[in-house]
Amino acid sequence: MPTLPWVTPNAAPPHAQAVVMASRFEVRSLKDVPRFFWKSLAAWRQVRSAPGAYGASLIARPAKRVFYTLSAWESREALYAYARAEPHRGIMTGLRPTMRTSTFTFWEVPADRLPIGWDDAKRRLAEQARTDAAAA
């Protein structure tokens, strides 16, 4: 599956700040890919109607067992409310045993700089992965 392009569920007000989250997930084996992919689509549908979501995109690299998400929110509270709501909450719990690694990074940008580019997000994820590895 290629990239699901940036969607904008809710327009950001002028001069707003957006909380951006990027994530990288790697599943343990190729047999875990279809389930992870299927569940990702359910979370994708959820984010498209989530209160406070300013935008989101998804990249799936099934042959590499890797999935990326990128989203922008009105606040961390809005992001966490989405993560705690179903189906996302159940998806996180159910997929935990299939995960090899997960990396998350957060930053803020003026909402008029949305959508965020994937090059920037992947660079930040790589930096976060190095920081996480050094702390382990």
C-alpha positions in Angstrom: 0.0 0.0 0.0 1.4 3.4 -0.8 0.9 6.6 1.2 -2.6 7.6 2.3 -2.4 11.3 1.6 -2.9 14.0 4.2 -6.6 14.5 5.1 -7.9 17.5 7.0 -10.8 16.4 9.3 -11.1 19.8 11.0 -9.7 23.1 9.8 -7.3 24.8 12.2 -8.2 28.3 13.3 -6.0 31.1 12.0 -2.8 31.6 14.2 -3.3 28.3 16.0 -0.5 26.0 17.1 -0.7 22.4 16.2 0.7 19.4 18.1 2.2 17.0 15.6 2.8 13.3 16.3 4.8 11.0 14.0 5.1 7.3 14.7 6.9 4.3 13.2 5.8 0.8 13.9 7.6 -2.4 12.9 5.8 -5.7 13.3 7.6 -8.9 14.2 6.9 -10.9 11.0 5.4 -10.8 7.6 2.4 -12.8 8.9 1.6 -9.9 11.2 1.4 -7.4 8.4 -2.2 -8.1 7.2 -3.7 -7.8 10.7 -1.7 -4.6 11.4 -2.7 -3.2 8.1 -6.4 -4.0 8.6 -6.4 -2.5 12.1 -4.6 0.6 10.8 -7.5 1.3 8.4 -9.9 1.2 11.3 -7.8 3.8 13.2 -7.5 5.8 10.0 -11.3 5.9 9.7 -11.5 7.0 13.3 -9.0 9.9 13.0 -10.9 11.3 10.0 -13.8 12.1 12.4 -11.9 12.7 15.6 -12.5 16.0 17.4 -9.4 18.2 17.4 -7.7 16.4 14.5 -6.2 18.9 12.1 -4.8 16.3 9.7 -3.3 12.9 9.2 -1.4 10.7 6.8 -0.2 7.1 6.7 2.5 5.2 5.0 2.6 1.4 4.8 5.6 -0.6 3.7 4.3 -4.1 4.1 7.3 -5.9 2.6 9.5 -4.2 5.2 6.9 -4.8 8.0 6.9 -1.0 8.7 4.1 1.5 9.1 4.3 5.2 9.7 1.7 7.7 10.9 1.7 11.4 10.9 -1.0 13.6 12.5 -1.6 17.1 13.7 -3.9 18.0 16.6 -5.3 21.1 18.3 -3.8 19.8 21.6 -2.1 16.8 23.3 -5.4 16.4 25.1 -7.3 15.9 21.7 -4.6 13.4 20.6 -4.8 11.5 23.8 -8.6 11.5 23.7 -8.4 9.9 20.3 -5.9 7.3 21.5 -8.1 6.4 24.5 -11.3 6.0 22.4 -12.4 2.9 20.6 -11.4 1.4 18.2 -7.9 2.9 18.7 -7.6 1.8 22.3 -8.5 -1.8 21.5 -6.2 -1.8 18.5 -3.2 -0.7 20.6 -3.8 -3.4 23.1 -4.5 -6.1 20.6 -1.5 -5.4 18.4 1.1 -5.0 21.2 2.3 -8.6 21.0 2.9 -8.3 17.3 5.2 -5.3 17.6 8.9 -5.4 17.2 9.6 -1.7 17.7 7.6 1.5 18.0 8.9 5.1 17.9 6.9 8.2 18.7 7.9 11.8 18.4 6.0 15.1 19.1 6.5 18.7 18.2 4.5 21.9 17.7 4.2 24.0 14.5 2.0 26.9 13.5 -1.1 25.5 11.9 -0.5 27.4 8.8 2.5 25.2 8.2 0.3 22.1 7.8 0.5 19.6 6.3 3.8 18.4 7.6 6.1 16.8 5.1 7.2 13.2 5.4 10.9 14.0 5.1 10.7 16.2 8.2 8.7 13.6 10.1 11.0 10.7 9.2 14.1 12.7 10.2 12.5 13.5 13.5 11.6 9.8 14.0 15.2 8.7 13.2 16.5 11.2 15.8 14.0 10.0 18.4 15.0 6.3 17.7 18.6 7.2 18.3 17.7 9.0 21.5 15.6 6.1 22.7 18.4 3.6 21.9 21.0 5.7 23.8 18.7 5.9 26.9 18.1 2.1 26.9 
